[in-house]
Amino acid sequence: MGDERHLGIEGMVAGRAHQYCDLMPAGPAADRGTQWWVPMINGTERIGVLRLRSERDDARARGDADRLAPLLPLIIVATRESSDPSPG
């Protein structure tokens, strides 16, 4: 996929997923599956959005995305809070 560390989302579908805290399609279904933008939220803090790809576009795939989305922010926040260099 290349180096996609920062992707501006303002005015984009990804931005709407972030703003409305709702799963949004990342584009039309293609041969390589369906993609969604999934908001990542830790409590009330919006961490960002996650682009997911699935071979299927059904209730099970969307349910899997909804279950995965709250787990990743926990890992990100835990890592962010513990990765600060100690003083001195």
RANORSUL-V318273 format. One record per backbone hydrogen bond with DSSP energy under -0.5 kcal/mol. CO is the residue of the C=O (numbers start at 0). NH is the residue of the N-H. If there is no record, write none. Layout:
CO;NH + CO;NH
//
This chain:
1;3 + 8;11 + 8;14 + 11;15 + 12;16 + 13;17 + 14;18 + 15;19 + 16;20 + 16;21 + 23;36 + 29;32 + 32;29 + 33;53 + 34;25 + 34;26 + 35;37 + 35;51 + 36;23 + 37;49 + 38;40 + 39;46 + 39;47 + 40;42 + 41;43 + 41;44 + 43;45 + 44;41 + 44;46 + 47;39 + 49;37 + 49;51 + 51;35 + 53;33 + 57;61 + 58;62 + 59;63 + 60;64 + 61;65 + 62;66 + 63;67 + 64;68 + 65;69 + 67;70 + 67;71 + 68;72 + 69;73 + 70;74 + 71;75 + 72;76 + 73;77 + 74;78 + 75;79 + 76;80 + 77;81 + 78;82
//
